[in-house]
Amino acid sequence: MIKREELEAQILERHNELRLINLKNLKKQELKNFLENDQFIISRESLLRILAERNERADINKKLNNDNFGLRAKVKSITKNMTDWSKSEIVLQFKNIFGKVKKEDDTLLKEIGAVSTETVKEDLEKAEKVVDDALKIAEAYRKKYGDSRNKDIA
């Protein structure tokens, strides 16, 4: 009497397009018939088992594809955040503590388009000084040359 494993091995040797998993739902007699007639003649019960397994695999594949789609979307979002620094979580957190950043951090801050509050204050003081200097120059000009706003200059 020939064993089931031997029948499966002979079928797989003849038909390399088949896999062992394809034969597991068939009865031993159905495997023998296939070897003798080179045709599958299977019972209703075996066919239903094959179809049920096929449906189960299709459901699993569908679920895995949906999961993969969701994961791809997450990876794309994370990748975008890693390359778009203005939306990066690190930068957003850094901006949240912006007021606590010191002047020494300016070189790092410049890379993300920010500056410390100390630097902003210094820049404002410099701007005020420039405006004050401009007002002094304008006043000196008026004293020397008079107010020409109301005069017609030809």
Phi and psi in degrees as a GROMACS rama.xvg file:
@    title "Ramachandran Plot"
@    xaxis  label "Phi"
@    yaxis  label "Psi"
@TYPE xy
-83.5669  139.684  ILE-2
-82.6098  157.774  LYS-3
-58.8919  -43.4385  ARG-4
-59.9344  -37.3078  GLU-5
-68.4256  -40.7214  GLU-6
-60.2978  -46.6624  LEU-7
-61.2616  -42.379  GLU-8
-63.0054  -41.4989  ALA-9
-65.4806  -41.834  GLN-10
-64.1907  -44.5594  ILE-11
-66.0916  -30.9703  LEU-12
-68.5603  -40.4313  GLU-13
-75.1982  -36.553  ARG-14
-123.431  88.2809  HIS-15
-72.1976  -8.65456  ASN-16
-77.9245  -14.6761  GLU-17
-89.3672  159.139  LEU-18
-124.256  160.55  ARG-19
-58.2816  -36.4076  LEU-20
-61.1349  -29.0135  ILE-21
-68.13  -23.66  ASN-22
-98.5106  -12.4719  LEU-23
-64.6529  -28.6821  LYS-24
-86.6824  -1.61504  ASN-25
-92.1969  149.19  LEU-26
-78.2509  160.789  LYS-27
-58.7917  -41.8711  LYS-28
-63.8335  -36.4672  GLN-29
-67.3261  -35.0149  GLU-30
-66.7959  -41.8583  LEU-31
-60.9452  -46.3801  LYS-32
-60.1534  -39.1189  ASN-33
-64.3206  -41.9991  PHE-34
-64.7433  -37.5591  LEU-35
-77.3428  -42.4657  GLU-36
-104.655  -9.91622  ASN-37
57.7455  30.06  ASP-38
-139.967  142.995  GLN-39
-85.7638  121.635  PHE-40
-120.576  105.955  ILE-41
-120.077  155.876  ILE-42
-76.5451  162.06  SER-43
-58.7796  -41.7166  ARG-44
-59.7946  -45.3958  GLU-45
-65.2922  -41.6948  SER-46
-62.2997  -42.8308  LEU-47
-64.1246  -38.6296  LEU-48
-63.5126  -42.6172  ARG-49
-62.7212  -45.8884  ILE-50
-66.0906  -39.0338  LEU-51
-63.8835  -42.953  ALA-52
-64.061  -40.3558  GLU-53
-62.4938  -43.1078  ARG-54
-64.5193  -40.5325  ASN-55
-62.5568  -43.2698  GLU-56
-64.7055  -39.0786  ARG-57
-62.9247  -41.5498  ALA-58
-63.5879  -42.706  ASP-59
-63.3043  -44.2788  ILE-60
-62.7713  -39.7809  ASN-61
-63.2935  -44.7102  LYS-62
-62.4072  -43.5747  LYS-63
-63.9423  -39.7417  LEU-64
-63.4713  -41.5909  ASN-65
-64.0805  -43.0561  ASN-66
-61.8412  -43.2418  ASP-67
-63.0852  -39.151  ASN-68
-61.4975  -45.1289  PHE-69
-62.7146  -42.3242  GLY-70
-66.2827  -39.8173  LEU-71
-61.4588  -40.4349  ARG-72
-63.6343  -41.674  ALA-73
-64.4699  -43.781  LYS-74
-62.7244  -41.3338  VAL-75
-62.4725  -42.4647  LYS-76
-64.1413  -44.7777  SER-77
-63.9609  -43.2286  ILE-78
-61.2322  -42.1301  THR-79
-62.9306  -43.5884  LYS-80
-64.4962  -32.5148  ASN-81
-72.8491  -28.6308  MET-82
-97.4186  -23.0935  THR-83
-98.6245  91.4356  ASP-84
-61.9896  -28.4099  TRP-85
-67.3704  -22.5495  SER-86
-105.712  1.57677  LYS-87
-66.1409  139.842  SER-88
-60.6534  -37.0689  GLU-89
-62.4569  -46.6006  ILE-90
-66.5477  -41.1777  VAL-91
-61.3338  -41.6077  LEU-92
-66.5548  -38.9488  GLN-93
-62.8885  -40.0936  PHE-94
-68.4254  -30.6432  LYS-95
-63.3083  -33.3496  ASN-96
-98.7475  17.0091  ILE-97
-48.9425  -43.9183  PHE-98
-65.5626  -19.9105  GLY-99
-94.3781  1.48168  LYS-100
-81.3459  141.769  VAL-101
-98.3869  166.971  LYS-102
-59.1634  -32.1464  LYS-103
-62.9397  -20.3589  GLU-104
-86.6387  1.9608  ASP-105
-58.4155  -38.7013  ASP-106
-63.8171  -40.1778  THR-107
-67.7261  -42.0427  LEU-108
-64.9745  -35.9063  LEU-109
-60.3614  -32.036  LYS-110
-65.4396  -24.9663  GLU-111
-109.167  10.8209  ILE-112
77.6573  36.5685  GLY-113
-139.058  169.316  ALA-114
-142.593  164.537  VAL-115
-76.853  161.02  SER-116
-65.7719  -31.3996  THR-117
-61.1162  -43.9083  GLU-118
-66.1271  -39.0695  THR-119
-61.5657  -44.3993  VAL-120
-61.7537  -43.5115  LYS-121
-61.5603  -43.2869  GLU-122
-63.8088  -39.6067  ASP-123
-64.9414  -41.3329  LEU-124
-62.2556  -41.6968  GLU-125
-63.6583  -41.9229  LYS-126
-63.9146  -41.8116  ALA-127
-61.3942  -40.2116  GLU-128
-64.5353  -41.6627  LYS-129
-62.3367  -43.3495  VAL-130
-64.0067  -44.66  VAL-131
-60.0109  -44.1157  ASP-132
-61.5836  -40.435  ASP-133
-64.6972  -39.7369  ALA-134
-64.4647  -40.3323  LEU-135
-63.511  -42.7086  LYS-136
-63.6596  -42.9471  ILE-137
-62.5893  -41.6103  ALA-138
-65.165  -42.0278  GLU-139
-63.54  -38.8685  ALA-140
-63.4678  -43.8725  TYR-141
-62.722  -41.3473  ARG-142
-63.6565  -41.1359  LYS-143
-76.8934  -43.8769  LYS-144
-111.024  -4.84322  TYR-145
85.3913  174.64  GLY-146
-89.5223  111.074  ASP-147
-98.3283  8.13028  SER-148
-65.7077  -37.2924  ARG-149
-93.3439  -6.12011  ASN-150
-93.0009  148.423  LYS-151
-83.8391  117.515  ASP-152
-98.6902  122.552  ILE-153
